[in-house]
Amino acid sequence: MSIKEIQEEIINEFSMFEDWMERYEYIIELGKDLPIIEDHYKTADNLIKGCQSKVWLHADIIADNIVFTADSDAILTKGIVALLVRILSNQTPLEILGADLFFINEIGLTEHLSPTRANGLLAMVKQLKLYALAYQSKLG
Protein backbone atom coordinates (compact mmCIF):
# COMPACT_ATOMS: atom_id res chain seq x y z
CA MET A 1 0.00 0.00 0.00
CA SER A 2 1.31 3.46 -0.86
CA ILE A 3 1.97 6.23 1.65
CA LYS A 4 -0.94 8.20 0.17
CA GLU A 5 -3.34 5.23 0.43
CA ILE A 6 -2.38 4.55 4.06
CA GLN A 7 -2.95 8.21 4.95
CA GLU A 8 -6.35 8.17 3.24
CA GLU A 9 -7.22 5.05 5.25
CA ILE A 10 -6.24 6.83 8.50
CA ILE A 11 -8.26 9.95 7.56
CA ASN A 12 -11.25 7.69 6.92
CA GLU A 13 -10.79 5.97 10.30
CA PHE A 14 -10.63 9.31 12.14
CA SER A 15 -13.74 10.60 10.35
CA MET A 16 -15.79 8.00 12.25
CA PHE A 17 -15.19 9.80 15.55
CA GLU A 18 -17.40 12.67 16.59
CA ASP A 19 -15.08 14.45 19.01
CA TRP A 20 -11.45 14.75 19.96
CA MET A 21 -11.76 12.71 23.15
CA GLU A 22 -12.71 9.71 21.00
CA ARG A 23 -9.82 10.46 18.63
CA TYR A 24 -7.36 10.66 21.53
CA GLU A 25 -8.63 7.30 22.80
CA TYR A 26 -8.15 5.82 19.32
CA ILE A 27 -4.59 7.19 19.10
CA ILE A 28 -3.84 5.61 22.49
CA GLU A 29 -5.26 2.27 21.24
CA LEU A 30 -3.04 2.48 18.15
CA GLY A 31 -0.05 2.88 20.44
CA LYS A 32 -0.94 -0.37 22.20
CA ASP A 33 -0.74 -2.19 18.85
CA LEU A 34 2.65 -0.71 17.92
CA PRO A 35 5.23 -3.42 17.23
CA ILE A 36 7.55 -2.97 20.18
CA ILE A 37 11.14 -1.96 19.62
CA GLU A 38 13.58 -4.49 21.03
CA ASP A 39 15.06 -3.43 24.36
CA HIS A 40 18.62 -3.33 23.01
CA TYR A 41 17.50 -0.55 20.63
CA LYS A 42 16.24 1.60 23.52
CA THR A 43 19.46 3.57 23.62
CA ALA A 44 20.33 7.24 23.76
CA ASP A 45 21.28 7.06 20.06
CA ASN A 46 17.73 6.01 19.16
CA LEU A 47 16.00 8.65 21.31
CA ILE A 48 14.32 11.35 19.25
CA LYS A 49 15.64 14.75 20.22
CA GLY A 50 12.96 17.42 20.57
CA CYS A 51 10.30 15.23 22.16
CA GLN A 52 9.17 16.01 25.69
CA SER A 53 8.58 12.31 26.39
CA LYS A 54 11.01 9.57 25.55
CA VAL A 55 10.55 8.22 22.03
CA TRP A 56 12.85 5.55 20.66
CA LEU A 57 12.97 4.93 16.92
CA HIS A 58 14.93 2.24 15.11
CA ALA A 59 15.15 1.57 11.38
CA ASP A 60 16.28 -1.46 9.40
CA ILE A 61 16.46 -1.84 5.65
CA ILE A 62 14.78 -4.98 4.33
CA ALA A 63 14.57 -5.59 0.58
CA ASP A 64 15.15 -1.87 -0.19
CA ASN A 65 12.35 -0.81 2.18
CA ILE A 66 12.83 0.79 5.57
CA VAL A 67 11.15 -0.98 8.47
CA PHE A 68 10.65 1.17 11.56
CA THR A 69 10.08 0.08 15.13
CA ALA A 70 9.40 2.52 17.95
CA ASP A 71 8.27 2.97 21.52
CA SER A 72 7.50 5.78 23.92
CA ASP A 73 7.07 6.17 27.66
CA ALA A 74 3.94 8.32 27.08
CA ILE A 75 0.74 6.67 25.87
CA LEU A 76 -0.45 9.45 23.54
CA THR A 77 3.01 9.95 22.06
CA LYS A 78 3.28 6.20 21.51
CA GLY A 79 0.05 6.37 19.49
CA ILE A 80 1.33 9.28 17.42
CA VAL A 81 4.56 7.49 16.57
CA ALA A 82 2.48 4.37 15.78
CA LEU A 83 0.61 6.38 13.13
CA LEU A 84 3.87 7.57 11.58
CA VAL A 85 5.37 4.08 11.63
CA ARG A 86 2.21 2.67 10.03
CA ILE A 87 2.48 5.18 7.18
CA LEU A 88 6.23 5.19 6.55
CA SER A 89 7.37 1.68 7.47
CA ASN A 90 7.88 -0.76 4.58
CA GLN A 91 8.41 2.08 2.10
CA THR A 92 11.54 2.93 0.11
CA PRO A 93 13.82 5.73 1.29
CA LEU A 94 12.83 7.86 -1.74
CA GLU A 95 9.12 7.37 -1.04
CA ILE A 96 9.65 8.42 2.58
CA LEU A 97 11.72 11.45 1.61
CA GLY A 98 9.07 12.57 -0.88
CA ALA A 99 6.13 11.90 1.42
CA ASP A 100 3.69 14.71 2.07
CA LEU A 101 2.18 13.78 5.42
CA PHE A 102 -1.14 15.50 4.71
CA PHE A 103 -3.05 13.30 7.19
CA ILE A 104 -1.68 15.39 10.09
CA ASN A 105 -3.68 18.45 9.01
CA GLU A 106 -6.60 16.47 7.59
CA ILE A 107 -7.39 14.83 10.93
CA GLY A 108 -6.64 18.07 12.83
CA LEU A 109 -3.82 16.53 14.83
CA THR A 110 -1.51 19.54 15.23
CA GLU A 111 -4.31 21.87 16.30
CA HIS A 112 -5.33 19.42 19.05
CA LEU A 113 -1.84 18.85 20.44
CA SER A 114 -0.10 20.97 23.03
CA PRO A 115 2.76 23.06 21.58
CA THR A 116 5.35 20.70 23.10
CA ARG A 117 3.62 17.62 21.61
CA ALA A 118 3.31 19.38 18.23
CA ASN A 119 7.06 20.06 18.34
CA GLY A 120 7.61 16.41 19.25
CA LEU A 121 5.54 15.34 16.24
CA LEU A 122 7.73 17.47 13.97
CA ALA A 123 10.84 15.96 15.58
CA MET A 124 9.50 12.44 14.91
CA VAL A 125 8.80 13.23 11.25
CA LYS A 126 12.25 14.78 10.91
CA GLN A 127 13.94 11.70 12.41
CA LEU A 128 12.00 9.28 10.18
CA LYS A 129 13.07 11.28 7.12
CA LEU A 130 16.68 11.46 8.37
CA TYR A 131 16.76 7.65 8.50
CA ALA A 132 15.42 7.60 4.94
CA LEU A 133 18.09 10.07 3.83
CA ALA A 134 20.85 8.01 5.47
CA TYR A 135 19.65 4.77 3.87
CA GLN A 136 19.15 6.44 0.49
CA SER A 137 22.76 7.67 0.53
CA LYS A 138 23.93 4.12 1.37
CA LEU A 139 21.88 2.65 -1.48
CA GLY A 140 23.32 5.25 -3.83
C-alpha positions as CSV (number, residue, x, y, z in Angstrom):
1,M,0.0,0.0,0.0
2,S,1.3,3.5,-0.9
3,I,2.0,6.2,1.7
4,K,-0.9,8.2,0.2
5,E,-3.3,5.2,0.4
6,I,-2.4,4.6,4.1
7,Q,-3.0,8.2,4.9
8,E,-6.3,8.2,3.2
9,E,-7.2,5.0,5.2
10,I,-6.2,6.8,8.5
11,I,-8.3,10.0,7.6
12,N,-11.2,7.7,6.9
13,E,-10.8,6.0,10.3
14,F,-10.6,9.3,12.1
15,S,-13.7,10.6,10.3
16,M,-15.8,8.0,12.3
17,F,-15.2,9.8,15.6
18,E,-17.4,12.7,16.6
19,D,-15.1,14.5,19.0
20,W,-11.5,14.7,20.0
21,M,-11.8,12.7,23.1
22,E,-12.7,9.7,21.0
23,R,-9.8,10.5,18.6
24,Y,-7.4,10.7,21.5
25,E,-8.6,7.3,22.8
26,Y,-8.2,5.8,19.3
27,I,-4.6,7.2,19.1
28,I,-3.8,5.6,22.5
29,E,-5.3,2.3,21.2
30,L,-3.0,2.5,18.1
31,G,0.0,2.9,20.4
32,K,-0.9,-0.4,22.2
33,D,-0.7,-2.2,18.8
34,L,2.7,-0.7,17.9
35,P,5.2,-3.4,17.2
36,I,7.6,-3.0,20.2
37,I,11.1,-2.0,19.6
38,E,13.6,-4.5,21.0
39,D,15.1,-3.4,24.4
40,H,18.6,-3.3,23.0
41,Y,17.5,-0.6,20.6
42,K,16.2,1.6,23.5
43,T,19.5,3.6,23.6
44,A,20.3,7.2,23.8
45,D,21.3,7.1,20.1
46,N,17.7,6.0,19.2
47,L,16.0,8.6,21.3
48,I,14.3,11.3,19.2
49,K,15.6,14.7,20.2
50,G,13.0,17.4,20.6
51,C,10.3,15.2,22.2
52,Q,9.2,16.0,25.7
53,S,8.6,12.3,26.4
54,K,11.0,9.6,25.5
55,V,10.5,8.2,22.0
56,W,12.8,5.6,20.7
57,L,13.0,4.9,16.9
58,H,14.9,2.2,15.1
59,A,15.2,1.6,11.4
60,D,16.3,-1.5,9.4
61,I,16.5,-1.8,5.6
62,I,14.8,-5.0,4.3
63,A,14.6,-5.6,0.6
64,D,15.1,-1.9,-0.2
65,N,12.3,-0.8,2.2
66,I,12.8,0.8,5.6
67,V,11.1,-1.0,8.5
68,F,10.7,1.2,11.6
69,T,10.1,0.1,15.1
70,A,9.4,2.5,17.9
71,D,8.3,3.0,21.5
72,S,7.5,5.8,23.9
73,D,7.1,6.2,27.7
74,A,3.9,8.3,27.1
75,I,0.7,6.7,25.9
76,L,-0.4,9.5,23.5
77,T,3.0,9.9,22.1
78,K,3.3,6.2,21.5
79,G,0.1,6.4,19.5
80,I,1.3,9.3,17.4
81,V,4.6,7.5,16.6
82,A,2.5,4.4,15.8
83,L,0.6,6.4,13.1
84,L,3.9,7.6,11.6
85,V,5.4,4.1,11.6
86,R,2.2,2.7,10.0
87,I,2.5,5.2,7.2
88,L,6.2,5.2,6.5
89,S,7.4,1.7,7.5
90,N,7.9,-0.8,4.6
91,Q,8.4,2.1,2.1
92,T,11.5,2.9,0.1
93,P,13.8,5.7,1.3
94,L,12.8,7.9,-1.7
95,E,9.1,7.4,-1.0
96,I,9.6,8.4,2.6
97,L,11.7,11.5,1.6
98,G,9.1,12.6,-0.9
99,A,6.1,11.9,1.4
100,D,3.7,14.7,2.1
101,L,2.2,13.8,5.4
102,F,-1.1,15.5,4.7
103,F,-3.0,13.3,7.2
104,I,-1.7,15.4,10.1
105,N,-3.7,18.4,9.0
106,E,-6.6,16.5,7.6
107,I,-7.4,14.8,10.9
108,G,-6.6,18.1,12.8
109,L,-3.8,16.5,14.8
110,T,-1.5,19.5,15.2
111,E,-4.3,21.9,16.3
112,H,-5.3,19.4,19.1
113,L,-1.8,18.9,20.4
114,S,-0.1,21.0,23.0
115,P,2.8,23.1,21.6
116,T,5.4,20.7,23.1
117,R,3.6,17.6,21.6
118,A,3.3,19.4,18.2
119,N,7.1,20.1,18.3
120,G,7.6,16.4,19.2
121,L,5.5,15.3,16.2
122,L,7.7,17.5,14.0
123,A,10.8,16.0,15.6
124,M,9.5,12.4,14.9
125,V,8.8,13.2,11.2
126,K,12.3,14.8,10.9
127,Q,13.9,11.7,12.4
128,L,12.0,9.3,10.2
129,K,13.1,11.3,7.1
130,L,16.7,11.5,8.4
131,Y,16.8,7.7,8.5
132,A,15.4,7.6,4.9
133,L,18.1,10.1,3.8
134,A,20.8,8.0,5.5
135,Y,19.6,4.8,3.9
136,Q,19.2,6.4,0.5
137,S,22.8,7.7,0.5
138,K,23.9,4.1,1.4
139,L,21.9,2.6,-1.5
140,G,23.3,5.2,-3.8
